Amino acid sequence: MADKQISLPAKLINGGIAGLIGVTCVFPIDLAKTRLQNQQNGQRMYTSMSDCLIKTIRSEGYFGMYRGAAVNLTLVTPEKAIKLAANDFFRYHLSKDGQKLTLFKEMLAGCGAGTCQVIVTTPMEMLKIQLQDAGRIAAQKKILAAQAQLSAQGRAQPLVEAPAAPRPTATQLTRDLLRSRGIAGLYKGLGATLLRDVPFSIVYFPLFANLNQLGQPASGEKSPFYVSFLAGCVAGCAAAVAVNPCDVVKTRLQSLQRGVNEDTYSGFLDCARKILRHEGPSAFLKGAYCRALVIAPLFGIAQVVYFLGIAETLLGLLQRPQP
């Protein structure tokens, strides 16, 4: 098997490169997904992904769509590297004499990869969600303040301009969480993250491996890069939509700030129960198409970088003896 020849450093570098390229391309869609998932029926700021992005640009500027991107760009390298390398590690040790893995063992390898990655994913998502959703909370407060001023004007009361809330930074959030809750503060929503990422990996990796195998020109040869890209896109899209209900619950649980009249939650089951009761079953699919649009190219790009072996080429150039 070709995978056995690839060194761990190369796998880690490939995963990191893929993550950086992918996040840069799709981050605005991810921001729209977070804001759509967090808004509740009583306080709907956005009607769709495009509406969310247009309003974000108007109120926060172009770079407002990239709020929280620095956290992702910093931590996506270890996250994607751990995920891809762990899957290969488990696939290698579950295979016998290079024989094809059974579907159950492929799912088991994916489960192991999803479990390993949450070490990095949980704090990354925790910080990213606060930064992404801050604009929605600020816009909501601004609208409510304007409504209150109009009401006060009708009663001939003096208008008072509400001071703009300072925008948090990842460093400030990390410091505050560590000071108030310790390391556990960065791992709020760990259970929900596991319930999202483990099933995702169980679906994604076996589906990708089998789709990618369909495009192999001959046994033992690599599939063309476009086959790896399409297989990564299709597998990522299917897995993303399948676990979207868990992603909605995870996003709500990890959000520290709430809008006016928005529910608070004590845990995974409490959150799922309140969403079902107050917003209906369709609420569990909020942001599903955004998530599919994020994950599909993200993993398509990841698999292309991984299978092209960009890191192996770079490492080979560095190790080439000087004349």
VEXDOVO-455054 format. One record per residue (C-alpha): residue in three letters; x, y, z. Coordinates in nm, 4 decimals. Layout:
N
+------+----------+----------+----------+
: resn :        u :        v :        w :
+------+----------+----------+----------+
:  ALA :        X :        Y :        Z :
...
+------+----------+----------+----------+
//
This chain:
323
+------+----------+----------+----------+
: resn :        u :        v :        w :
+------+----------+----------+----------+
:  MET :   0.0000 :   0.0000 :   0.0000 :
:  ALA :   0.1311 :   0.3418 :  -0.0882 :
:  ASP :   0.0197 :   0.4941 :   0.2409 :
:  LYS :   0.2762 :   0.2897 :   0.4302 :
:  GLN :   0.5594 :   0.4688 :   0.2522 :
:  ILE :   0.4472 :   0.8117 :   0.3687 :
:  SER :   0.6182 :   0.9450 :   0.6795 :
:  LEU :   0.4273 :   1.0941 :   0.9699 :
:  PRO :   0.5859 :   1.4420 :   0.9258 :
:  ALA :   0.4733 :   1.4425 :   0.5610 :
:  LYS :   0.1178 :   1.3506 :   0.6633 :
:  LEU :   0.1139 :   1.6277 :   0.9224 :
:  ILE :   0.2467 :   1.8872 :   0.6758 :
:  ASN :  -0.0026 :   1.7797 :   0.4074 :
:  GLY :  -0.2889 :   1.8050 :   0.6537 :
:  GLY :  -0.1745 :   2.1506 :   0.7616 :
:  ILE :  -0.1365 :   2.2852 :   0.4069 :
:  ALA :  -0.4777 :   2.1492 :   0.3115 :
:  GLY :  -0.6404 :   2.3039 :   0.6167 :
:  LEU :  -0.4896 :   2.6480 :   0.5572 :
:  ILE :  -0.5964 :   2.6579 :   0.1908 :
:  GLY :  -0.9434 :   2.5229 :   0.2637 :
:  VAL :  -1.0230 :   2.7542 :   0.5556 :
:  THR :  -0.9124 :   3.0623 :   0.3627 :
:  CYS :  -1.1492 :   2.9732 :   0.0781 :
:  VAL :  -1.4659 :   2.8861 :   0.2725 :
:  PHE :  -1.4500 :   3.0779 :   0.6022 :
:  PRO :  -1.7201 :   3.3393 :   0.5168 :
:  ILE :  -1.9678 :   3.0557 :   0.4542 :
:  ASP :  -1.8743 :   2.9046 :   0.7904 :
:  LEU :  -1.9434 :   3.2387 :   0.9595 :
:  ALA :  -2.2893 :   3.2474 :   0.7973 :
:  LYS :  -2.3520 :   2.8918 :   0.9193 :
:  THR :  -2.2700 :   2.9835 :   1.2799 :
:  ARG :  -2.4937 :   3.2915 :   1.2772 :
:  LEU :  -2.7843 :   3.1078 :   1.1127 :
:  GLN :  -2.7600 :   2.8224 :   1.3636 :
:  ASN :  -2.7454 :   3.0545 :   1.6642 :
:  GLN :  -3.0416 :   3.2756 :   1.5787 :
:  GLN :  -3.3672 :   3.1630 :   1.7363 :
:  ASN :  -3.7194 :   3.2105 :   1.6060 :
:  GLY :  -3.7967 :   3.5164 :   1.8160 :
:  GLN :  -3.4914 :   3.7106 :   1.6941 :
:  ARG :  -3.4293 :   3.6249 :   1.3275 :
:  MET :  -3.1629 :   3.8573 :   1.1892 :
:  TYR :  -3.0947 :   3.6670 :   0.8682 :
:  THR :  -3.3136 :   3.4802 :   0.6219 :
:  SER :  -3.0434 :   3.2948 :   0.4284 :
:  MET :  -2.6692 :   3.2557 :   0.3795 :
:  SER :  -2.6538 :   3.5308 :   0.1169 :
:  ASP :  -2.8638 :   3.7645 :   0.3339 :
:  CYS :  -2.6294 :   3.7013 :   0.6265 :
:  LEU :  -2.3150 :   3.7722 :   0.4221 :
:  ILE :  -2.4599 :   4.0888 :   0.2654 :
:  LYS :  -2.5659 :   4.2264 :   0.6047 :
:  THR :  -2.2278 :   4.1329 :   0.7537 :
:  ILE :  -2.0414 :   4.3258 :   0.4825 :
:  ARG :  -2.2686 :   4.6287 :   0.5271 :
:  SER :  -2.2313 :   4.6435 :   0.9053 :
:  GLU :  -1.8776 :   4.5080 :   0.9591 :
:  GLY :  -1.7033 :   4.5500 :   0.6256 :
:  TYR :  -1.5487 :   4.2855 :   0.4001 :
:  PHE :  -1.3138 :   4.1549 :   0.6693 :
:  GLY :  -1.6085 :   4.1121 :   0.9026 :
:  MET :  -1.6719 :   3.7870 :   0.7149 :
:  TYR :  -1.3356 :   3.6620 :   0.8413 :
:  ARG :  -1.3933 :   3.7259 :   1.2136 :
:  GLY :  -1.2440 :   3.4271 :   1.3944 :
:  ALA :  -1.0416 :   3.3181 :   1.0918 :
:  ALA :  -0.7115 :   3.3747 :   1.2751 :
:  VAL :  -0.8086 :   3.1120 :   1.5335 :
:  ASN :  -0.8960 :   2.8636 :   1.2611 :
:  LEU :  -0.5844 :   2.9353 :   1.0574 :
:  THR :  -0.3702 :   2.8848 :   1.3674 :
:  LEU :  -0.5312 :   2.5625 :   1.4890 :
:  VAL :  -0.6563 :   2.4049 :   1.1669 :
:  THR :  -0.3062 :   2.2761 :   1.0877 :
:  PRO :  -0.2814 :   2.0471 :   1.3920 :
:  GLU :  -0.6537 :   1.9632 :   1.3695 :
:  LYS :  -0.6528 :   1.8459 :   1.0065 :
:  ALA :  -0.3104 :   1.6880 :   1.0483 :
:  ILE :  -0.4263 :   1.4839 :   1.3489 :
:  LYS :  -0.7472 :   1.3793 :   1.1714 :
:  LEU :  -0.5814 :   1.2584 :   0.8504 :
:  ALA :  -0.2767 :   1.1054 :   1.0172 :
:  ALA :  -0.4870 :   0.9278 :   1.2838 :
:  ASN :  -0.7129 :   0.7775 :   1.0177 :
:  ASP :  -0.4118 :   0.6418 :   0.8284 :
:  PHE :  -0.2592 :   0.5151 :   1.1530 :
:  PHE :  -0.5719 :   0.3222 :   1.2495 :
:  ARG :  -0.6261 :   0.1916 :   0.8951 :
:  TYR :  -0.2687 :   0.0653 :   0.8851 :
:  HIS :  -0.2942 :  -0.1181 :   1.2172 :
:  LEU :  -0.6386 :  -0.2611 :   1.1405 :
:  SER :  -0.5294 :  -0.4045 :   0.8044 :
:  LYS :  -0.3865 :  -0.7542 :   0.7761 :
:  ASP :  -0.1049 :  -0.8133 :   0.5290 :
:  GLY :  -0.2177 :  -0.5245 :   0.3121 :
:  GLN :  -0.5643 :  -0.6746 :   0.2546 :
:  LYS :  -0.8608 :  -0.4460 :   0.1903 :
:  LEU :  -1.0289 :  -0.3281 :   0.5094 :
:  THR :  -1.3836 :  -0.4356 :   0.5787 :
:  LEU :  -1.6445 :  -0.1595 :   0.6041 :
:  PHE :  -1.6629 :  -0.2076 :   0.9824 :
:  LYS :  -1.2861 :  -0.1605 :   1.0205 :
:  GLU :  -1.2945 :   0.1467 :   0.7969 :
:  MET :  -1.5642 :   0.2919 :   1.0218 :
:  LEU :  -1.3591 :   0.1980 :   1.3288 :
:  ALA :  -1.0562 :   0.3828 :   1.1884 :
:  GLY :  -1.2745 :   0.6864 :   1.1212 :
:  CYS :  -1.4072 :   0.6693 :   1.4768 :
:  GLY :  -1.0516 :   0.6732 :   1.6125 :
:  ALA :  -0.9595 :   0.9713 :   1.3923 :
:  GLY :  -1.2655 :   1.1700 :   1.5032 :
:  THR :  -1.1930 :   1.0973 :   1.8689 :
:  CYS :  -0.8308 :   1.2128 :   1.8404 :
:  GLN :  -0.9051 :   1.5402 :   1.6628 :
:  VAL :  -1.1384 :   1.6846 :   1.9315 :
:  ILE :  -0.8304 :   1.7614 :   2.1440 :
:  VAL :  -0.7742 :   2.0560 :   1.9094 :
:  THR :  -1.1203 :   2.0985 :   1.7556 :
:  THR :  -1.3084 :   2.1786 :   2.0779 :
:  PRO :  -1.1060 :   2.4852 :   2.1913 :
:  MET :  -1.0740 :   2.6016 :   1.8299 :
:  GLU :  -1.4510 :   2.5910 :   1.7791 :
:  MET :  -1.5142 :   2.7439 :   2.1208 :
:  LEU :  -1.3108 :   3.0551 :   2.0397 :
:  LYS :  -1.4177 :   3.0758 :   1.6755 :
:  ILE :  -1.7902 :   3.0692 :   1.7570 :
:  GLN :  -1.7623 :   3.3606 :   2.0044 :
:  LEU :  -1.5807 :   3.5727 :   1.7461 :
:  GLN :  -1.8134 :   3.4782 :   1.4609 :
:  ASP :  -2.1336 :   3.5392 :   1.6557 :
:  ALA :  -2.0235 :   3.8676 :   1.8171 :
:  GLY :  -2.1355 :   4.0638 :   1.5108 :
:  ARG :  -2.4845 :   3.9123 :   1.5204 :
:  ILE :  -2.5259 :   3.9967 :   1.8908 :
:  ALA :  -2.3974 :   4.3526 :   1.8351 :
:  ALA :  -2.6311 :   4.4058 :   1.5362 :
:  GLN :  -2.9268 :   4.2771 :   1.7343 :
:  LYS :  -2.8507 :   4.5107 :   2.0247 :
:  LYS :  -2.8149 :   4.8024 :   1.7825 :
:  ILE :  -3.1586 :   4.7330 :   1.6316 :
:  LEU :  -3.3196 :   4.7043 :   1.9758 :
:  ALA :  -3.1504 :   5.0280 :   2.0857 :
:  ALA :  -3.2813 :   5.2073 :   1.7755 :
:  GLN :  -3.6317 :   5.0799 :   1.8467 :
:  ALA :  -3.6055 :   5.1980 :   2.2062 :
:  GLN :  -3.4909 :   5.5427 :   2.0912 :
:  LEU :  -3.7840 :   5.5725 :   1.8516 :
:  SER :  -4.0158 :   5.4792 :   2.1358 :
:  ALA :  -3.8513 :   5.7347 :   2.3645 :
:  GLN :  -3.8747 :   5.9980 :   2.0901 :
:  GLY :  -4.2472 :   5.9340 :   2.0661 :
:  ARG :  -4.2708 :   5.9985 :   2.4400 :
:  ALA :  -4.0591 :   6.3165 :   2.4027 :
:  GLN :  -3.7819 :   6.1712 :   2.6159 :
:  PRO :  -3.4141 :   6.2572 :   2.5495 :
:  LEU :  -3.2290 :   6.0214 :   2.3191 :
:  VAL :  -2.9260 :   5.8428 :   2.4624 :
:  GLU :  -2.6709 :   5.6885 :   2.2293 :
:  ALA :  -2.5775 :   5.3409 :   2.3542 :
:  PRO :  -2.2005 :   5.2915 :   2.3638 :
:  ALA :  -2.0685 :   5.0313 :   2.1196 :
:  ALA :  -1.9573 :   4.7120 :   2.2912 :
:  PRO :  -1.5870 :   4.6357 :   2.2476 :
:  ARG :  -1.5109 :   4.3513 :   2.0064 :
:  PRO :  -1.3490 :   4.0555 :   2.1839 :
:  THR :  -1.0251 :   3.9031 :   2.0600 :
:  ALA :  -0.9176 :   3.5387 :   2.0733 :
:  THR :  -0.6461 :   3.6249 :   2.3253 :
:  GLN :  -0.8909 :   3.8051 :   2.5549 :
:  LEU :  -1.1418 :   3.5207 :   2.5303 :
:  THR :  -0.8773 :   3.2605 :   2.6094 :
:  ARG :  -0.7492 :   3.4596 :   2.9065 :
:  ASP :  -1.1007 :   3.5161 :   3.0434 :
:  LEU :  -1.2013 :   3.1513 :   3.0033 :
:  LEU :  -0.8842 :   3.0243 :   3.1695 :
:  ARG :  -0.9220 :   3.2739 :   3.4547 :
:  SER :  -1.2904 :   3.2011 :   3.5214 :
:  ARG :  -1.3251 :   2.8322 :   3.4340 :
:  GLY :  -0.9766 :   2.6913 :   3.3960 :
:  ILE :  -0.8816 :   2.4632 :   3.1068 :
:  ALA :  -1.2348 :   2.3169 :   3.1183 :
:  GLY :  -1.3644 :   2.6518 :   2.9889 :
:  LEU :  -1.1923 :   2.5921 :   2.6545 :
:  TYR :  -1.3441 :   2.2440 :   2.6383 :
:  LYS :  -1.7062 :   2.3438 :   2.6914 :
:  GLY :  -1.9175 :   2.1383 :   2.4528 :
:  LEU :  -1.6615 :   1.8551 :   2.4358 :
:  GLY :  -1.9340 :   1.5905 :   2.4468 :
:  ALA :  -2.1305 :   1.7601 :   2.1693 :
:  THR :  -1.8124 :   1.7933 :   1.9614 :
:  LEU :  -1.7473 :   1.4198 :   2.0011 :
:  LEU :  -2.1065 :   1.3426 :   1.9035 :
:  ARG :  -2.0554 :   1.5472 :   1.5874 :
:  ASP :  -1.6998 :   1.4602 :   1.4844 :
:  VAL :  -1.6918 :   1.0873 :   1.5599 :
:  PRO :  -2.0023 :   1.0072 :   1.3463 :
:  PHE :  -1.8711 :   1.2482 :   1.0816 :
:  SER :  -1.5448 :   1.0562 :   1.0538 :
:  ILE :  -1.7271 :   0.7212 :   1.0625 :
:  VAL :  -1.9278 :   0.8321 :   0.7569 :
:  TYR :  -1.6608 :   1.0354 :   0.5772 :
:  PHE :  -1.3502 :   0.8172 :   0.5682 :
:  PRO :  -1.5068 :   0.4870 :   0.4511 :
:  LEU :  -1.7218 :   0.6727 :   0.1949 :
:  PHE :  -1.4218 :   0.8649 :   0.0640 :
:  ALA :  -1.2028 :   0.5529 :   0.0440 :
:  ASN :  -1.4644 :   0.3610 :  -0.1558 :
:  LEU :  -1.5524 :   0.6509 :  -0.3874 :
:  ASN :  -1.1842 :   0.7226 :  -0.4483 :
:  GLN :  -1.1212 :   0.3560 :  -0.5254 :
:  LEU :  -1.3802 :   0.3681 :  -0.8040 :
:  GLY :  -1.1518 :   0.6064 :  -0.9941 :
:  GLN :  -0.8317 :   0.4032 :  -0.9644 :
:  PRO :  -0.6997 :   0.3195 :  -1.3145 :
:  ALA :  -0.5484 :  -0.0084 :  -1.1900 :
:  SER :  -0.5042 :  -0.1971 :  -0.8652 :
:  GLY :  -0.2385 :  -0.0388 :  -0.6435 :
:  GLU :  -0.2241 :   0.2881 :  -0.8408 :
:  LYS :  -0.3352 :   0.6265 :  -0.7102 :
:  SER :  -0.6561 :   0.7782 :  -0.8386 :
:  PRO :  -0.6224 :   1.0974 :  -1.0484 :
:  PHE :  -0.6303 :   1.4153 :  -0.8427 :
:  TYR :  -0.9740 :   1.5171 :  -0.9749 :
:  VAL :  -1.1181 :   1.1848 :  -0.8559 :
:  SER :  -0.9732 :   1.2439 :  -0.5078 :
:  PHE :  -1.1173 :   1.5971 :  -0.5102 :
:  LEU :  -1.4664 :   1.4858 :  -0.6159 :
:  ALA :  -1.4617 :   1.1925 :  -0.3737 :
:  GLY :  -1.3614 :   1.4272 :  -0.0895 :
:  CYS :  -1.6359 :   1.6757 :  -0.1846 :
:  VAL :  -1.9127 :   1.4136 :  -0.2069 :
:  ALA :  -1.8070 :   1.2296 :   0.1101 :
:  GLY :  -1.7641 :   1.5569 :   0.3014 :
:  CYS :  -2.1019 :   1.6892 :   0.1899 :
:  ALA :  -2.2838 :   1.3676 :   0.2850 :
:  ALA :  -2.1146 :   1.3428 :   0.6256 :
:  ALA :  -2.1701 :   1.7133 :   0.7026 :
:  VAL :  -2.5451 :   1.6992 :   0.6400 :
:  ALA :  -2.5762 :   1.3696 :   0.8297 :
:  VAL :  -2.4352 :   1.5175 :   1.1522 :
:  ASN :  -2.5800 :   1.8699 :   1.1182 :
:  PRO :  -2.8285 :   1.8245 :   1.4086 :
:  CYS :  -2.5340 :   1.7609 :   1.6435 :
:  ASP :  -2.3535 :   2.0633 :   1.4968 :
:  VAL :  -2.6528 :   2.2889 :   1.5723 :
:  VAL :  -2.6604 :   2.1699 :   1.9349 :
:  LYS :  -2.2819 :   2.2063 :   1.9680 :
:  THR :  -2.2899 :   2.5623 :   1.8308 :
:  ARG :  -2.5660 :   2.6646 :   2.0738 :
:  LEU :  -2.3880 :   2.5059 :   2.3719 :
:  GLN :  -2.0554 :   2.6723 :   2.2954 :
:  SER :  -2.2011 :   3.0224 :   2.2499 :
:  LEU :  -2.1333 :   3.2210 :   2.5671 :
:  GLN :  -2.3292 :   3.5341 :   2.4671 :
:  ARG :  -2.7030 :   3.5239 :   2.4019 :
:  GLY :  -2.9303 :   3.7595 :   2.2170 :
:  VAL :  -3.2379 :   3.9117 :   2.3802 :
:  ASN :  -3.4989 :   3.6498 :   2.4804 :
:  GLU :  -3.2834 :   3.3619 :   2.3548 :
:  ASP :  -3.2827 :   3.0293 :   2.5408 :
:  THR :  -2.9972 :   2.9128 :   2.7595 :
:  TYR :  -2.9014 :   2.5465 :   2.7919 :
:  SER :  -2.7634 :   2.3232 :   3.0649 :
:  GLY :  -2.6433 :   2.0389 :   2.8463 :
:  PHE :  -2.6789 :   1.8441 :   2.5215 :
:  LEU :  -3.0175 :   1.6849 :   2.5956 :
:  ASP :  -3.1611 :   2.0071 :   2.7410 :
:  CYS :  -3.0514 :   2.1975 :   2.4309 :
:  ALA :  -3.1930 :   1.9377 :   2.1899 :
:  ARG :  -3.5214 :   1.9269 :   2.3831 :
:  LYS :  -3.5655 :   2.3073 :   2.3843 :
:  ILE :  -3.4791 :   2.3396 :   2.0149 :
:  LEU :  -3.7346 :   2.0710 :   1.9287 :
:  ARG :  -4.0024 :   2.2255 :   2.1510 :
:  HIS :  -3.9569 :   2.5919 :   2.0572 :
:  GLU :  -3.8325 :   2.5780 :   1.6976 :
:  GLY :  -3.9435 :   2.2407 :   1.5604 :
:  PRO :  -3.7508 :   1.9554 :   1.3934 :
:  SER :  -3.6444 :   2.1730 :   1.0982 :
:  ALA :  -3.4245 :   2.3792 :   1.3341 :
:  PHE :  -3.1800 :   2.0865 :   1.3488 :
:  LEU :  -3.1084 :   2.1454 :   0.9795 :
:  LYS :  -3.0259 :   2.5155 :   1.0221 :
:  GLY :  -2.7115 :   2.5972 :   0.8288 :
:  ALA :  -2.6988 :   2.2464 :   0.6762 :
:  TYR :  -2.6423 :   2.3735 :   0.3217 :
:  CYS :  -2.3801 :   2.6203 :   0.4510 :
:  ARG :  -2.2020 :   2.3384 :   0.6304 :
:  ALA :  -2.2142 :   2.1239 :   0.3167 :
:  LEU :  -2.0686 :   2.4145 :   0.1141 :
:  VAL :  -1.7913 :   2.4517 :   0.3745 :
:  ILE :  -1.7027 :   2.0866 :   0.4289 :
:  ALA :  -1.7238 :   1.9647 :   0.0670 :
:  PRO :  -1.4462 :   2.1860 :  -0.0782 :
:  LEU :  -1.2531 :   2.1793 :   0.2505 :
:  PHE :  -1.2123 :   1.8026 :   0.2399 :
:  GLY :  -1.1871 :   1.7935 :  -0.1382 :
:  ILE :  -0.8882 :   2.0279 :  -0.1194 :
:  ALA :  -0.7480 :   1.8294 :   0.1746 :
:  GLN :  -0.7555 :   1.5030 :  -0.0152 :
:  VAL :  -0.6003 :   1.6545 :  -0.3278 :
:  VAL :  -0.3102 :   1.8001 :  -0.1263 :
:  TYR :  -0.2774 :   1.4744 :   0.0637 :
:  PHE :  -0.2779 :   1.2516 :  -0.2419 :
:  LEU :  -0.0567 :   1.4773 :  -0.4528 :
:  GLY :   0.2038 :   1.4478 :  -0.1772 :
:  ILE :   0.3056 :   1.8141 :  -0.1644 :
:  ALA :   0.4842 :   1.7630 :   0.1679 :
:  GLU :   0.6817 :   1.4662 :   0.0331 :
:  THR :   0.8097 :   1.6867 :  -0.2484 :
:  LEU :   0.9057 :   1.9657 :  -0.0059 :
:  LEU :   1.0784 :   1.7255 :   0.2323 :
:  GLY :   1.2581 :   1.5636 :  -0.0590 :
:  LEU :   1.3941 :   1.9019 :  -0.1719 :
:  LEU :   1.5117 :   1.9809 :   0.1826 :
:  GLN :   1.6829 :   1.6433 :   0.2201 :
:  ARG :   1.8527 :   1.6543 :  -0.1208 :
:  PRO :   2.2316 :   1.6608 :  -0.0708 :
:  GLN :   2.3990 :   1.9849 :  -0.1650 :
:  PRO :   2.6562 :   1.9665 :  -0.4515 :
+------+----------+----------+----------+
//
